[in-house]
Structure formats: C-alpha cells, structure tokens
Amino acid sequence: SLGSMASSALSSIQLFRRWTDRFARGHFSKELGLTWAGAQVEVRSDSRVAVTYRIPESCTEHLEAPMRLGMVLAAVDEASTWAFYACDRAKRPGVSVHLSATSHDELPKAGDEVTIVTDVVHSGRSTGFANVEVFSSSSRLIASARHVKYLPMPPPLPPLPVSWDGLFSPSLFPLARFFMEFKLSRGGAAAAVSGMSFDELFAVQNESLDGSVYSCNFEGRKIHRNPLGTLHGGAQAVLADLAASRSLNDSAPPLPRSMSCFYYAPSQGVLDMSATQHQDADASALVNVLFTSQATHRPTFEAQLLF
C-alpha cells in the first residue's frame, strides 16, 4: 500500500541522514540546514518526495538578502538526493552530472520556509533524472530545477567483496540496516554546524578582474564536502554564482535568472576559478564559469548563468 511504502521510504531517508550526519567525510548539508532534525520530509508517492525546512542565516549574504540561485540549487541538490535514495531500488544517492535551475519569483530570505518537491522521473542502471520545484510557504512556485545523476556507487564497505547494489538490494537491505543501526548506537557525536557566515563560508583567494574575466582560487574544507569527501555539488553552484556576479563588475550586480551546472570530475584540493562575461543578443549578460584543478590542470566543473 502507499502508506507502507511511504513509511519504508521515510525510514530509509532517516537512516541515510543519520548515517551521513555521523560518519560522512563532508558536512555541507549541515551548513544548508538540511539535516534530519531540521527538515520535515513527506513521501507523497513511490517517486515523489517533499522536503520542508526553514532557511538558515548562513544561506544568505545578510538578513534582508534573498538566497542566491546557486544556494537554491545547493538545497535542491541535497533534497533531491534524499529522494533518489528513497525511490531507487538499490538505495543509491548517486553523484551529480548536471544540475540546473530557473527562478520564477523572488527567492526566499533567511527565516523563510520553503518546500522542495522532487519527482524522480527515472532511476535506471546508470543514470537518474529528477524534476524539482521549490515552493514558498504560501505555495508560490519560486524556482524549478532539473537534476541528472550517475547512480553506480563504490562498494560501501571496501574490505568486503560486496557491491553497493548488492548490499542495499531488497534481499540484503535488512542486514545493511541492522549494521548501520548498530554502528549508530555505539555513540559518538555528529559534526556540528560551523557557525560561519556566508562570506566566511565562501571566502576565496587571489581575486582579480581583467576586463570581463574574473578569476580566483578556492580550497574546500570538510564543511564544503559531500559524504564522499569531495567538494559538494551545491557548494560549487554557490561559488559559480558568486564568481559570475563578480565578473559583471557592478557594485550591485543582479541575481541570475537561470543557471546550468556540469560536473566533469570530483573537485578536490585547490581550484582555479574563472568567470567570463558575454553579451547576449537581447542585452542580457551570459557568464561562463570554469573550475580547474591545480593538481591535474583539468576542468572539473562548468556553469552557464543568465542575468
């Protein structure tokens, strides 16, 4: 029945969040305020999950400022990952390949409550697709988004010769759940929120602006990472939004109307970031953002933003 399915999916999300809160190698979701204790989750069908939470101060540049679209994408990234975990047969959260969003109304401010509704359109062998809508507390559509994920996951317990799909298959998931609950019962505190402001959280180094090209460096820490230990896809979206705005060389740059992010490789270590402004035919500003790893000299992330 729908009731038993929803209850099972909800308990799976709860277990996933408790586990990542305690043992993950990155905790950016805590900075977003998207923790199990800080959000209300509703499983509306076998492919639809709604997450409601209140925007923390760390997600906006100051109390009266609206969220940046990149930060909305960060919340969408996290909430839709919960949905993939709940709806996928093998409980795979996956890794982001493409993430995009368009704003439709004024974006929320700190203290506002929003509901992120994810529809998992497809969860296949290799890829997953989800459509996401973000609503205000008065049910206004604030933004719409699209999330594409690569779903195959590394073995969850490297010493054991068992794949993620095998361990979290319907037949073995009760055993996996027992193991995870046992580890969680052994005590130990989950990582705390850093308490850093927005500006502190996304501070960059070696900034320069040469004509229409803005460049800087960024080195992520544990608070910027995802559970796998690499730079969180949402954190990259926020950094791209900030870099694109700074390339406009405006004392009060507008917020982007839409942005599209492409994830090429895990982002780790020091990143070289560049944002190049182009003028669109209708006089809109189109900005291309590129992240390159200093270690490999290869691009790891790219974004296009329309202002």
Stockholm file with secondary structure:
# STOCKHOLM 1.0

chainA/1-307         SLGSMASSALSSIQLFRRWTDRFARGHFSKELGLTWAGAQVEVRSDSRVAVTYRIPESCTEHLEAPMRLGMVLAAVDEASTWAFYACDRAKRPGVSVHLSATSHDELPKAGDEVTIVTDVVHSGRSTGFANVEVFSSSSRLIASARHVKYLPMPPPLPPLPVSWDGLFSPSLFPLARFFMEFKLSRGGAAAAVSGMSFDELFAVQNESLDGSVYSCNFEGRKIHRNPLGTLHGGAQAVLADLAASRSLNDSAPPLPRSMSCFYYAPSQGVLDMSATQHQDADASALVNVLFTSQATHRPTFEAQLLF
#=GR chainA/1-307 SS CHHHHHHHHHHHHHHHHHHHHHHCSCCHHHHHTCSTTTEEEEECSSSEEEEEEECCGGGSSSTTSBCCHHHHHHHHHHHHHHHHHHHSTTCCCCEEEEEEEEECSCCCBTTCEEEEEEEEEEECSSEEEEEEEEEETTCCEEEEEEEEEECCCCCSSTTSCCCHHHHTSTTTHHHHHHHHHHHHHTCCCCCCCCCCCHHHHTCCEEEEEETTEEEEEEECCGGGBCTTSSBCHHHHHHHHHHHHHHHTCCSSCCCCSEEEEEECSCCCSEEEEEEEEEECTTSCEEEEEEEEETTTCCEEEEEEEEC
#=GC SS_cons         CHHHHHHHHHHHHHHHHHHHHHHCSCCHHHHHTCSTTTEEEEECSSSEEEEEEECCGGGSSSTTSBCCHHHHHHHHHHHHHHHHHHHSTTCCCCEEEEEEEEECSCCCBTTCEEEEEEEEEEECSSEEEEEEEEEETTCCEEEEEEEEEECCCCCSSTTSCCCHHHHTSTTTHHHHHHHHHHHHHTCCCCCCCCCCCHHHHTCCEEEEEETTEEEEEEECCGGGBCTTSSBCHHHHHHHHHHHHHHHTCCSSCCCCSEEEEEECSCCCSEEEEEEEEEECTTSCEEEEEEEEETTTCCEEEEEEEEC
//
